[in-house]
Amino acid sequence: MHDTPPSVPDFTQWPSFPFEGDLHVKQLDDPVPVEPPRKGEGLRECTACNAPDDAYIWVGERWRVRAMDRPTGLPMVLILESRTHLDLGDLPNLLAAELGVMTVRLERAIRSLDGVARVHVNRWGDGSAHLHMWFLARPYGRLQLRGTFLSLWDSILPPISEAQWRENLALVAAWLAEFGGRPLAEPPRIQWQAPSSLLAQSEAADAAAADAAAAAAASVIEAAEEIPEPAGSTPGVDPTDGDTALSADPVDGDADAESTVADIARTSETASPARAGNAASSAPAGTTSSGASTSGTTESGVSESGTPTSGVAGAVPANGPAIPGSRGPE
């Protein structure tokens, strides 16, 4: 027989509590004698172990950082994972010490983004046996989002724009790469378009992006990895598994721009051939045009252990990071 549920707790009156109105406390289910296995336990496969490096925004020798599969309501939501299949309490001394270094390093990288006031670091672990730490960025000035309910607000707030999201991912990956490892996130590409159609296409693209973002916002609390399996679930069968490839969607408008310039040139020549001839004859003989040269730059980083190293920054795939389709706390 279930106990009578208590009245709602005092935190429902906090300014940071995201809900209002009549609330009721759920009845607690009876405890189960044996808890079901998590991902990576028993016969269940581990999603993190099976994920390739290109599913992450930054990878190192012993650690990897991944993002959600699409923009979130918060400015940034990232997950730090160990390469080795270990849980928090199983870490040897070396990895335990590096976890502290990586936690501080990633917190600083996220806090360096524009519009971020604080970074919340969380670990749940009820959905996956593979160590993963959550990093949630609180927007600057949003005092109502302070405290323990930030992960709930992430699924309530409208998602940020995809361009801003990709730029933030690239900035964090580059920040981490200064200390070693390889950045895999790429900033958004400039979408070049013909001047005559620039405004109309831009407005249409913005409207489509807003509709798509509103229909499919990523959420921490909805992440499949963070949702414990029901007691009656079949081990080894996980309908939520599967990685979603996140790729950049560059729009190459150079061909359209060149076509427009060529049409303008032909029209000008037809309308005023005499003017074109006079301009050509008035040009000084031997005049040539020179193009700007490009120069490569190298970056120096520091190894994950903190030892300075020098070399070329890690290559970034042309298609951007492929990001697993996980969505919420474990």
N, C-alpha and C positions, 0 to 999 in steps of 0.2 A: 504494500500500500504506500503510495507516495505521500510525502509530507506536504503540508499546506505551504505554498510558495510565499516567501516573505514579501513585504512591500518593496517598492522600487528603492534602490539605494540612493544616497545623497548625491552621487556624482551625476545623476540625471538633471540636477539643477545647476551644474557647472556651465559657464559660458561656452566651454569647448565641446560640450556634449552636442552631437549633431542632430538630435531628434527632439521633438516636442509633441505635446498632446498626451492622450491616455496611453500609458504603457503598462504591460503586465509581464511578470517574471515567468519564464517557462518552468514546467515541471521537470525535474531531473530524472533521466532514465536510470534504471537499475544498472549497477556496475557489471561489466562483463568479466568472466573469470580469466580470459586470455585475450590480450589486445591483438588486433590484426597486424600483420607485418607492414612496415612502411616500404616505400620504394627503396630498392637496394638491400632489402632484408629477405631472408628465406629464398624463395624461388622468384621473387620479383626483380626485374631488371632495374638498373639505376639509370635514370635519365641523364644525370650529369656525367657519368662515366662514358656514356654512349655519344655524347654531344661532341662534334668536331670543334676545332679551334675557331673556325670562321663563324660559329654561332655566338661568339663573344665579341665585346668591344675592345678588350685588351687581354693579352695572355702573357704569362711569364713561365719560368721554369717550374714553379710549384703552386702558382695561384692563377685564377682566371676571374674576369669580371664580365657579367652579362647584364642585359637590360630586359625590359618587357618587350613584347612583340609589336607594340604600337605606343603612341604618346599616352601619357598618364595625366591625371588631374594635377599632381604635384609637379614642380619643375624638373625633378629627377628622381627616379627609383632604380636602384642598382642592386645587384647581388654579387657578393664576393664568395667564391668557391675555392676549395683546395683541389688540386689535381688528384691527389690520392684519395681513395674511397675510405675516409675516416669521419667519424662524428666528433663533436667538440671535445668530449671527454677522452677520446682516443688519441689525441694529437701527441706526438713525441715532443720533447723539449724544444727542438729546433723549430718545428712548425708552430708550436705554441708561442714561441717568442716572435716569429715572423708574423703570426696573426695579429699581434699587437701593433707591429710596425705597419702592416698593410691596412689595418683599421684606421689608424691615424692618417696615413697617407691618402686613402680614399676619401675620408671625411674632409680633409683639407681641399682635395681636388673638387669635390662637389660644392663645398662652401665658397670656392672661388668664383662660381658662376654668378652672373648678374641676377639679382632678385631672390637670392637664397639667404635666409637669416640663420637657420640652424639645420643640422643634419641629425636625424634620429637613427640610431643603430639598434637593430632588433634581431633576435634569433628565436624562432619557434621550434622547428624540428619535428613536428608531429606528422608531416607528410612524407619526408624523405630522410633516409639515414645518412645521406652525404652532406657534410658540413656546408652550410650556406648562411651568410649573414646579410641581412637586409639593411639598405641605406636609403632613408626617405628624407627628401629635402623639403623643409617648410618655407613657404614663400615669405619674403620680407614684408613686415607690416601687417600680416594676417594674424593678429593676436588671438582670434577665436580658434585658430588651428593649433595653438600650443598644447603640448601635453600628450597624453596617452591615446587620444582618439585620432591621431594624424592618419593612421592607415585607413580608418573609416572615411575620413574626409576625402581621401584620394579617389574613391569610387563615386563620390558625390559631386566633386568639382568638375567643370567642363574640361576636357583635355586641352593641353597646350597645342599650338600649331606644330605640324610635323617638321617644318623647316627649323623652328626653334629647338625642337626635341633633338633632331639630328645634329644640329650645331652643338648643343650641350654635350651630347655623347662624344663627338669628336674632340671637344675641348678637354673633357675628363680623360679620354684615352691618351691624348697627347701629354697631358700633365703627368700621368702615371709613367709614360714612356721616357720621361726625363730621368727616371731612376732605374730604367731597364725594361726589359720585356718588349712587346711588340704591339703597337696600336692597330686596331682593325676597323674602327669606326671612321667614317668619312663624312665631312661636312656636306650640306646640300649644295648642289650645283646651280649656277645661275641659269635661269631659263630664258635664253635669248629668243626674241620674237620680232617680227617686222614692226616698225613704228606705227603703221596704220592700224594694226590689229592688236597692239600691245595692251591697251586699256581694256578692250572688250574681253580678250582672252584671260587677262589677269583677274578681272572681276568674276568671270565664269569659273576659273580655277579655284579662286578663293571660296566661292559659294559651294562648289562640289566638295572641297576639302573640309569645310565646316560641317556639311551634312554627313560626310563619312565619319568624321571624328566624333560627332555627337552620337552616331549610331553604334560606334564600336570603340568605347573608351576602355583602356586597360585598367586593371585594378589589382592592388596588392591583395586584398582579402578574397578576391576571386581566383587567385592563382591555384591551379590544380595541385601543385606540389604542396601547398600549405593546407589543403583540405584533407583531414584524416579520412581514410577509407571506412565505409560502414563495416560493422562486424561481420555481416554476411557476404562481403564481397569475395570474389574468386581471386586467390593469389595469382599473380602473373598476368592478369587481364586488366588493362588500364585504358578505358576508352578515351581518356583525356591526354594520353601520351601523344607525342609528335611535335616535331620542331617546325616552326614557321619561319621560312626564309624571309629575312628583312633585307631588301635591296633598294639601292638608290634608284630614282626614276628620273634620270636626267632627260631634259628635252633639248635636243640639238636643233637650234633654229638657224644655224649658219647658212644652210641651203636656201631657206626662205629669204634671209636677209640679203644674200648675194643676188638672188633672182630679182628682188625689189630694186637693188642698186643698178643692176644691168638694165632694167626697164626704164629707170629714170635717165640713165646715160643715153639710151637710144632715143628717147623722146627729146632730150636736149639737143642731140646732134641733128635730128630731123628739123626741129623748129628753128635752129639758128646755126647753120653750117658756117656762115661767114664769121660769126663770133668765135666759133671753135678754132677756125683757121687763124684768126688774128691772135688768139691766145697762144697757139702753138708757135707762131712765128716770133712772138715777143719774148719767148722764154730764152734765156741765155744758152748758148751752145755749150754742150758738155755737162749740163746740169744732171746730176744723178740723185736718187733718193736712197737713203740708208735706213735699214731696219734696226730695231733695238735688239741687242744681244741678250741672251738669257744666261744667267749664271746659277750654278748649283750651290746650295748651301748644305753644310753638314751640321749635325747637332751632336752634342755630347750628352751622355746620360750617366746614370749611376746604377750599378747593379742592384738587384733586389736586396742584397745584404748591406747596401750603402756604399760600396766601393765604386769610386768614379771610373767610368769607362768612356771611351770615345768611339765614334763610328757614325754611320749614316742612320738616320731615323728609320724605323721599321716601315716596310712597304704597306700601302693600304690597298685592299682589293678594290677594283673598279666598281663593283656592284654593292659596296657597303657591307655592313655586318649582317650576318644571318642570325636571327635571334629566336631562341626557343619559344614555343607557344605556351609557356607557363604563365599563370596569372594569379597569384595571391599567396598569403602567408601560410607556412606549414606549422 
